[in-house]
Amino acid sequence: QVELVESGGGLVQPGGSLRLSCTASGLSFADNTVHWYRRAPGRTREIVARITSPSNQPYYGDSVKGRFTIARDNAKNTIDLQMNSLKPEDTAVYYCNVLQYWGQGTQVTVSS
């Protein structure tokens, strides 16, 4: 059984940083392309970033380029999303996705 669990969300002021992690059980991230998506209230789901396998090429949505970084930690079987220079418009629930599997999401709120 595959389970994805996101963590690291919270409340942060504009300009601040957060680091999200997605941990998998029952599946190896090293063998798969992994995505981070987000959904803000009243908006459609948006891809934030992905990292491919096996080439580890990152891709970023236009709204987060230059601010967010996706990375693998194969030893821990996690995918991290480092989010810097956060803006209020980054407020959303962030989800980890691989194949047909989704985590439960972690809330990120950027507000002063």
N, C-alpha and C positions, 0 to 999 in steps of 0.2 A: 504494500500500500504506500502510495506516494503522499507526502505531506510537505507543504512549503509554509514556512513561518517567517513573517516579516517582523522586524523590530527596529527600534531607534527613533521612531517618530516622537513628536512632541510640539511644544509651543516655543517659538523662537522669534526674536525681534528681527525686523528687516535688516539685512546686511549680515545676519548671523549665519551659522553653519549647523548642519546636522549630518550624521552618518547613518544611513539605513543599512540593515543587513537582511539578507534572505538566506535562511538555512533550509536544506532539504534532507529529508529522510526517504529512503526507498528509491533514490535516484541520484545519479552522479552528475553534478553540474559540469564536470570536466568534459563530459561527452555530449553536451547539449548547448545550443544557443539559448541564452536566457534574456528575458526582457524585464524591464521595469515600466509599468504604466501608472497613470494617475487619473483620478476622476474627481473633479471639483463639483460642488453643488451647482446643478442647473447646466452642466456642460457634459459633452460626450467624453468618453474615455480617450486618453491621449498617450501616445507612446513617449516615454521619457528617454529611455536608453536601452540598448541591447549590446550584448557581447557575444560574438560568434564562437563556434567550436568547429574545428580545432584551431582556427587561426587567431582567435582572441582579438578580432577586429572590433573596436567599439563603434557604435552609432549613437548619435544624440539628436533629440528633437530640437528644432530651431530655437525654441524658447529657452532651452537650458544650455545650449552650446557655450563653452567657455566657463561655465559655472559648476557643472556637475561632472563627476568622473565615475565611471563604472569599472569595477575590478573583480577578478576572481581570487579566491583563496582556496585552491584545490585541497590543501591539507585539512582545512576545516569544512570543506564542501559548502562554502558560502559565496554569495555574490553581494558585494557592497556597493552602495551608491553614496558617494561623498557629495554633499550639496553645500556649496558656498555661495556667498552673496545672495542669500535668499530674499525673495520679494513677496509681497502679499499675494500676488497672483500665483505663487507656487503652492498656496494652500490647497490641499486636496488629500484624498486617501490614496496612498501609494501601494501598488500591488506588484508582486513578483509573479512571473509567468514563465513556464517552460512546457513545451508541448501543449497538452490539454489541461495542464494543472495550474491552479491559481492558489495563492495564499489568501488569507483573510483580510489582508490590508493593514496598513498602519497610518494613522492620521498625522499629517503635518500641518501645523497652523503657523503662519507667519504674520505676526501682528505686534504692534507697539502697545 
